Amino acid sequence: MSYVPRLKEEYNSKILPALKEEFSYENTMEVPRLKKIVLSRGVGAAIADKKLIDHSIEEFTTITGQKAVQTISKKDVASFKLRKGMPIGVKVTLRGYRMFEFLDRLITSALPRVRDFNGIKPDGFDGRGNYNLGITEQIIFPEINIDKVNRISGMDISFVTSAKTDKEAKSLLTEMGLPFKKK
């Protein structure tokens, strides 16, 4: 018997039938699914200090359990002293079991640790069924040792779904447990 994440099990047993009934889909393959979660961070100060990229890669790897990659600049920008090919950010793309495990940890342990938290903004949808969430501090994740953090910085989290509309995507993410603010 192989391991199945708790959230994936819950998706297959409860969320999938609920969404199928809510939007009256005939086929289960029409039901929206979570395709991937992308975590990214722009490290603009890495132009002056190259070690900031290494710290960000280490933090992302600790948070997600998957090795992060550095993103490089695509063109020269003289006003920022930026040259083509310089590392300026970090990203991680999660799919499969790691995606469900990260989402479970985000919902159950990280988001409740945000100061004055009363839900995430429901206006982060892009019109095509994807949701973007910005986090201001990486120390909300319990995996991060606060003593070893050299700089407080945020990250962007993108939830890519197979939903056609924002309404379907919001319903999917709400069923999965993301706590949206009530209007």
C-alpha angles and dihedrals in degrees: 000000000000128000120267120187116246094239093050090051090049091048092054096044105036115006098049095054092043093053091043089055096041096054094029097235116179096205127045090223089067091062112105116255134192105251102181146336118225121198116194140170131187112219103195093168089062089088088074100029118036093189091071089073091053091050091050092049090050092049094048091048090051093047098046104027090232129097113262123221129218120240119220132211117262098207144012119272110186097191090059094040087240124152128196111269097024116135110250106159151011132234142177128193115205124197135166121001095355089055092053092044092051092047091050092051091045093053100039104037114008105047094048088057093062112110114254091000117181101155138302122281114267093210098078095097118116101210095258100073100272125121128210123200127187121208118195100200130037092202092082088082111088091217091069116089105221092208092060096049109108096184134016109233137156137230142210121239119198121194110203113198136177090235117127096210137034091242091060092045093049091049090050094049092044091052089049089056108261105150106229120190116256114238 
